[in-house]
Amino acid sequence: MNAAEEAALRVEHEELAGRVATRHSIDDVRRGAYASFALIMTAGLSVKFAWDRWGWGLRSAKPMGRYPLLFLGALGLSLLLAFLAVAAFRRARRAMKDEDRDFGRLREVRQRLGMDT
């Protein structure tokens, strides 16, 4: 390996090392996990509100309103959180593929430079 090729590999090594120093995909996984937890909570609320309105058992003396606003609000929030969770996990998966590719290339460059024996 000549000096110019080694210098180019060292520049590539520094660039790759800077990119793989932190895994940004973990941030997206965390966002997806938070959205999934909130999704479970709001889905439970949706079921509770639906049960209160249409479930079996005694009916309250006070008639319900015309529209099931609490149920629809909780359902809408659940759908939004499901979309956010799926989007965050898909974004994380794409970032993980890029990070894995960069890490593999970094290992290859390190072996070619003789840093890893």
MDAnalysis code that builds the backbone (N, CA, C; Angstrom):
import MDAnalysis as mda
import numpy as np

u = mda.Universe.empty(351, n_residues=117, atom_resindex=np.repeat(np.arange(117), 3), trajectory=True)
u.add_TopologyAttr("name", ["N", "CA", "C"] * 117)
u.add_TopologyAttr("resid", np.arange(1, 118))
u.add_TopologyAttr("resname", ["MET", "ASN", "ALA", "ALA", "GLU", "GLU", "ALA", "ALA", "LEU", "ARG", "VAL", "GLU", "HIS", "GLU", "GLU", "LEU", "ALA", "GLY", "ARG", "VAL", "ALA", "THR", "ARG", "HIS", "SER", "ILE", "ASP", "ASP", "VAL", "ARG", "ARG", "GLY", "ALA", "TYR", "ALA", "SER", "PHE", "ALA", "LEU", "ILE", "MET", "THR", "ALA", "GLY", "LEU", "SER", "VAL", "LYS", "PHE", "ALA", "TRP", "ASP", "ARG", "TRP", "GLY", "TRP", "GLY", "LEU", "ARG", "SER", "ALA", "LYS", "PRO", "MET", "GLY", "ARG", "TYR", "PRO", "LEU", "LEU", "PHE", "LEU", "GLY", "ALA", "LEU", "GLY", "LEU", "SER", "LEU", "LEU", "LEU", "ALA", "PHE", "LEU", "ALA", "VAL", "ALA", "ALA", "PHE", "ARG", "ARG", "ALA", "ARG", "ARG", "ALA", "MET", "LYS", "ASP", "GLU", "ASP", "ARG", "ASP", "PHE", "GLY", "ARG", "LEU", "ARG", "GLU", "VAL", "ARG", "GLN", "ARG", "LEU", "GLY", "MET", "ASP", "THR"])
u.atoms.positions = np.array([
    [0.861, -1.171, 0.000],
    [0.000, 0.000, 0.000],
    [0.908, 1.234, 0.000],
    [0.641, 2.164, -0.922],
    [1.467, 3.366, -0.995],
    [0.950, 4.424, -0.026],
    [1.709, 5.517, 0.081],
    [1.408, 6.562, 1.073],
    [0.091, 7.276, 0.758],
    [-0.195, 7.505, -0.521],
    [-1.429, 8.204, -0.891],
    [-2.654, 7.359, -0.547],
    [-2.554, 6.053, -0.802],
    [-3.676, 5.169, -0.474],
    [-3.868, 5.077, 1.038],
    [-2.771, 5.024, 1.777],
    [-2.860, 4.971, 3.241],
    [-3.453, 6.265, 3.799],
    [-3.067, 7.400, 3.228],
    [-3.616, 8.683, 3.687],
    [-5.120, 8.751, 3.412],
    [-5.538, 8.258, 2.247],
    [-6.970, 8.255, 1.923],
    [-7.738, 7.339, 2.869],
    [-7.141, 6.194, 3.202],
    [-7.794, 5.283, 4.141],
    [-7.883, 5.896, 5.544],
    [-6.848, 6.631, 5.952],
    [-6.885, 7.275, 7.272],
    [-7.975, 8.365, 7.326],
    [-8.129, 9.106, 6.240],
    [-9.191, 10.113, 6.192],
    [-10.555, 9.427, 6.265],
    [-10.721, 8.347, 5.500],
    [-11.974, 7.604, 5.542],
    [-12.213, 7.014, 6.935],
    [-11.117, 6.541, 7.558],
    [-11.235, 5.978, 8.910],
    [-11.734, 7.033, 9.894],
    [-11.170, 8.228, 9.827],
    [-11.590, 9.287, 10.749],
    [-13.051, 9.682, 10.525],
    [-13.451, 9.744, 9.270],
    [-14.837, 10.087, 8.956],
    [-15.797, 9.008, 9.469],
    [-15.464, 7.750, 9.210],
    [-16.316, 6.651, 9.670],
    [-16.336, 6.558, 11.195],
    [-15.194, 6.767, 11.824],
    [-15.136, 6.694, 13.286],
    [-16.010, 7.780, 13.911],
    [-16.040, 8.958, 13.301],
    [-16.908, 10.023, 13.802],
    [-18.381, 9.688, 13.636],
    [-18.714, 9.017, 12.533],
    [-20.114, 8.671, 12.275],
    [-20.629, 7.560, 13.181],
    [-19.777, 6.565, 13.478],
    [-20.241, 5.429, 14.274],
    [-19.967, 5.613, 15.769],
    [-19.468, 6.764, 16.159],
    [-19.194, 6.995, 17.579],
    [-20.469, 6.947, 18.412],
    [-21.564, 7.444, 17.861],
    [-22.855, 7.367, 18.560],
    [-23.871, 6.733, 17.623],
    [-24.761, 5.957, 18.203],
    [-25.827, 5.307, 17.429],
    [-27.095, 6.131, 17.585],
    [-27.382, 6.928, 16.577],
    [-28.561, 7.797, 16.611],
    [-29.862, 7.014, 16.471],
    [-29.779, 5.785, 16.004],
    [-30.990, 4.978, 15.868],
    [-31.614, 4.675, 17.231],
    [-30.806, 4.688, 18.276],
    [-31.321, 4.418, 19.623],
    [-32.325, 5.495, 20.035],
    [-32.087, 6.735, 19.610],
    [-33.035, 7.805, 19.929],
    [-34.405, 7.536, 19.311],
    [-34.419, 7.033, 18.079],
    [-35.690, 6.708, 17.435],
    [-36.369, 5.519, 18.102],
    [-35.585, 4.545, 18.555],
    [-36.162, 3.405, 19.274],
    [-36.803, 3.897, 20.576],
    [-36.124, 4.818, 21.259],
    [-36.677, 5.370, 22.497],
    [-37.988, 6.107, 22.223],
    [-38.013, 6.919, 21.181],
    [-39.259, 7.624, 20.825],
    [-40.381, 6.634, 20.501],
    [-40.053, 5.577, 19.778],
    [-41.043, 4.563, 19.453],
    [-41.548, 3.840, 20.696],
    [-40.656, 3.591, 21.639],
    [-41.074, 2.919, 22.877],
    [-41.997, 3.815, 23.695],
    [-41.675, 5.099, 23.775],
    [-42.550, 6.026, 24.508],
    [-43.920, 6.123, 23.836],
    [-43.917, 6.205, 22.515],
    [-45.186, 6.281, 21.791],
    [-45.982, 4.992, 21.955],
    [-45.298, 3.851, 21.986],
    [-45.993, 2.575, 22.177],
    [-46.608, 2.484, 23.562],
    [-45.887, 2.946, 24.578],
    [-46.441, 2.941, 25.931],
    [-47.676, 3.836, 26.005],
    [-47.575, 5.037, 25.448],
    [-48.725, 5.940, 25.444],
    [-49.877, 5.357, 24.628],
    [-49.563, 4.635, 23.558],
    [-50.579, 3.966, 22.755],
    [-51.342, 2.941, 23.592],
    [-50.637, 2.163, 24.376],
    [-51.299, 1.170, 25.222],
    [-52.233, 1.855, 26.217],
    [-51.766, 2.962, 26.798],
    [-52.601, 3.678, 27.767],
    [-53.862, 4.260, 27.105],
    [-53.709, 4.892, 25.962],
    [-54.869, 5.502, 25.307],
    [-55.804, 4.454, 24.709],
    [-55.260, 3.328, 24.276],
    [-56.121, 2.245, 23.794],
    [-56.961, 1.704, 24.949],
    [-56.351, 1.589, 26.116],
    [-57.104, 1.167, 27.295],
    [-58.202, 2.156, 27.651],
    [-57.880, 3.451, 27.539],
    [-58.906, 4.471, 27.780],
    [-60.041, 4.366, 26.764],
    [-59.690, 4.120, 25.521],
    [-60.720, 3.973, 24.486],
    [-61.655, 2.826, 24.820],
    [-61.092, 1.703, 25.233],
    [-61.911, 0.547, 25.593],
    [-62.786, 0.878, 26.798],
    [-62.225, 1.566, 27.782],
    [-62.989, 1.930, 28.975],
    [-64.140, 2.856, 28.626],
    [-63.887, 3.868, 27.810],
    [-64.946, 4.796, 27.410],
    [-66.018, 4.090, 26.583],
    [-65.604, 3.183, 25.704],
    [-66.577, 2.422, 24.909],
    [-67.408, 1.528, 25.821],
    [-66.781, 0.903, 26.783],
    [-67.508, 0.037, 27.708],
    [-68.519, 0.839, 28.529],
    [-68.074, 2.008, 28.990],
    [-68.984, 2.850, 29.773],
    [-70.208, 3.265, 28.949],
    [-70.029, 3.432, 27.671],
    [-71.136, 3.900, 26.837],
    [-72.015, 2.765, 26.331],
    [-71.376, 1.664, 25.869],
    [-72.148, 0.616, 25.205],
    [-72.085, -0.743, 25.904],
    [-71.360, -0.859, 27.002],
    [-71.168, -2.162, 27.647],
    [-72.410, -2.659, 28.372],
    [-72.295, -3.883, 28.905],
    [-73.406, -4.485, 29.634],
    [-73.517, -3.851, 31.009],
    [-74.576, -4.138, 31.676],
    [-74.734, -3.693, 33.058],
    [-75.771, -2.597, 33.181],
    [-75.788, -2.015, 34.353],
    [-76.765, -0.978, 34.657],
    [-76.487, 0.290, 33.868],
    [-77.540, 0.934, 33.456],
    [-77.416, 2.212, 32.753],
    [-77.542, 3.329, 33.774],
    [-76.815, 4.388, 33.556],
    [-76.920, 5.518, 34.474],
    [-78.265, 6.221, 34.279],
    [-78.696, 6.897, 35.317],
    [-79.980, 7.603, 35.244],
    [-79.878, 8.789, 34.297],
    [-78.697, 9.379, 34.241],
    [-78.483, 10.528, 33.357],
    [-78.164, 10.016, 31.948],
    [-78.926, 10.428, 30.951],
    [-78.647, 9.930, 29.595],
    [-77.318, 10.487, 29.077],
    [-76.665, 9.654, 28.279],
    [-75.396, 10.061, 27.682],
    [-75.643, 11.149, 26.637],
    [-74.590, 11.867, 26.312],
    [-74.692, 12.875, 25.261],
    [-74.928, 12.212, 23.913],
    [-75.145, 13.026, 22.924],
    [-75.463, 12.497, 21.599],
    [-74.251, 11.826, 20.953],
    [-73.081, 12.421, 21.101],
    [-71.870, 11.890, 20.464],
    [-70.902, 11.381, 21.530],
    [-70.217, 10.273, 21.255],
    [-69.254, 9.731, 22.225],
    [-67.902, 10.454, 22.113],
    [-67.833, 11.684, 22.566],
    [-66.650, 12.519, 22.364],
    [-65.409, 11.984, 23.070],
    [-65.544, 11.504, 24.304],
    [-64.377, 10.971, 25.005],
    [-63.816, 9.754, 24.285],
    [-64.697, 8.873, 23.865],
    [-64.257, 7.691, 23.129],
    [-63.559, 8.078, 21.829],
    [-64.182, 8.979, 21.079],
    [-63.595, 9.383, 19.789],
    [-62.262, 10.108, 19.987],
    [-62.166, 10.917, 21.019],
    [-60.899, 11.602, 21.293],
    [-59.792, 10.628, 21.650],
    [-60.099, 9.676, 22.537],
    [-59.097, 8.674, 22.921],
    [-58.731, 7.782, 21.740],
    [-59.708, 7.439, 20.921],
    [-59.440, 6.615, 19.741],
    [-58.551, 7.370, 18.744],
    [-58.860, 8.638, 18.522],
    [-58.031, 9.439, 17.617],
    [-56.602, 9.570, 18.115],
    [-56.436, 9.785, 19.416],
    [-55.094, 9.872, 19.998],
    [-54.368, 8.539, 19.886],
    [-55.090, 7.436, 20.060],
    [-54.480, 6.114, 19.908],
    [-53.979, 5.903, 18.483],
    [-54.769, 6.296, 17.516],
    [-54.353, 6.141, 16.120],
    [-53.139, 7.000, 15.799],
    [-53.117, 8.216, 16.312],
    [-51.962, 9.096, 16.103],
    [-50.708, 8.501, 16.735],
    [-50.831, 7.993, 17.943],
    [-49.678, 7.395, 18.614],
    [-49.204, 6.126, 17.909],
    [-50.125, 5.350, 17.351],
    [-49.730, 4.170, 16.583],
    [-48.929, 4.577, 15.356],
    [-49.379, 5.613, 14.670],
    [-48.637, 6.112, 13.507],
    [-47.245, 6.587, 13.919],
    [-47.148, 7.351, 15.012],
    [-45.852, 7.854, 15.471],
    [-44.910, 6.726, 15.871],
    [-45.434, 5.699, 16.543],
    [-44.593, 4.575, 16.966],
    [-44.054, 3.818, 15.754],
    [-44.924, 3.531, 14.802],
    [-44.484, 2.800, 13.604],
    [-43.459, 3.623, 12.828],
    [-43.696, 4.911, 12.696],
    [-42.750, 5.772, 11.970],
    [-41.397, 5.813, 12.675],
    [-41.398, 5.904, 14.008],
    [-40.132, 5.953, 14.751],
    [-39.372, 4.641, 14.613],
    [-40.064, 3.512, 14.694],
    [-39.382, 2.220, 14.561],
    [-38.867, 1.993, 13.143],
    [-39.601, 2.447, 12.142],
    [-39.114, 2.316, 10.760],
    [-37.887, 3.186, 10.525],
    [-37.919, 4.413, 11.059],
    [-36.771, 5.315, 10.954],
    [-35.555, 4.715, 11.662],
    [-35.774, 4.116, 12.822],
    [-34.681, 3.495, 13.573],
    [-34.096, 2.321, 12.795],
    [-34.941, 1.537, 12.169],
    [-34.450, 0.381, 11.410],
    [-33.585, 0.815, 10.230],
    [-34.020, 1.861, 9.527],
    [-33.208, 2.380, 8.414],
    [-31.870, 2.904, 8.917],
    [-31.896, 3.627, 10.032],
    [-30.650, 4.171, 10.585],
    [-29.732, 3.050, 11.053],
    [-30.303, 1.985, 11.617],
    [-29.480, 0.852, 12.071],
    [-28.771, 0.183, 10.905],
    [-29.467, 0.054, 9.788],
    [-28.831, -0.549, 8.609],
    [-27.638, 0.294, 8.162],
    [-27.808, 1.616, 8.127],
    [-26.708, 2.498, 7.739],
    [-25.560, 2.422, 8.741],
    [-25.889, 2.407, 10.028],
    [-24.847, 2.328, 11.052],
    [-24.098, 1.005, 10.978],
    [-24.803, -0.085, 10.734],
    [-24.143, -1.386, 10.601],
    [-23.231, -1.418, 9.379],
    [-23.699, -0.822, 8.281],
    [-22.866, -0.765, 7.072],
    [-21.600, 0.052, 7.319],
    [-21.745, 1.212, 7.983],
    [-20.586, 2.046, 8.280],
    [-19.624, 1.348, 9.241],
    [-20.142, 0.629, 10.219],
    [-19.288, -0.075, 11.165],
    [-18.516, -1.197, 10.475],
    [-19.189, -1.909, 9.571],
    [-18.498, -2.958, 8.816],
    [-17.377, -2.381, 7.971],
    [-17.645, -1.263, 7.319],
    [-16.601, -0.611, 6.508],
    [-15.467, -0.116, 7.399],
    [-15.783, 0.402, 8.590],
    [-14.737, 0.860, 9.512],
    [-13.836, -0.299, 9.917],
    [-14.407, -1.450, 10.199],
    [-13.602, -2.618, 10.566],
    [-12.693, -3.041, 9.409],
    [-13.245, -2.963, 8.199],
    [-12.447, -3.318, 7.025],
    [-11.275, -2.350, 6.842],
    [-11.536, -1.058, 7.001],
    [-10.472, -0.048, 6.855],
    [-9.423, -0.232, 7.948],
    [-9.858, -0.511, 9.165],
    [-8.911, -0.716, 10.261],
    [-8.015, -1.926, 9.997],
    [-8.569, -2.974, 9.432],
    [-7.734, -4.143, 9.116],
    [-6.755, -3.824, 8.007],
    [-7.189, -3.092, 7.009],
    [-6.284, -2.729, 5.907],
    [-5.165, -1.826, 6.378],
    [-5.458, -0.954, 7.357],
    [-4.419, -0.074, 7.910],
    [-3.542, -0.780, 8.934],
    [-3.904, -1.978, 9.343],
    [-3.119, -2.728, 10.325],
    [-3.393, -2.315, 11.759],
    [-4.506, -1.649, 12.002],
    [-4.841, -1.235, 13.369],
    [-5.373, -2.400, 14.183],
    [-6.121, -3.290, 13.541],
    [-6.646, -4.488, 14.198],
    [-5.884, -5.678, 13.646],
    [-5.283, -6.417, 14.511],
    [-4.527, -7.586, 14.023],
    [-5.161, -8.871, 14.482],
])
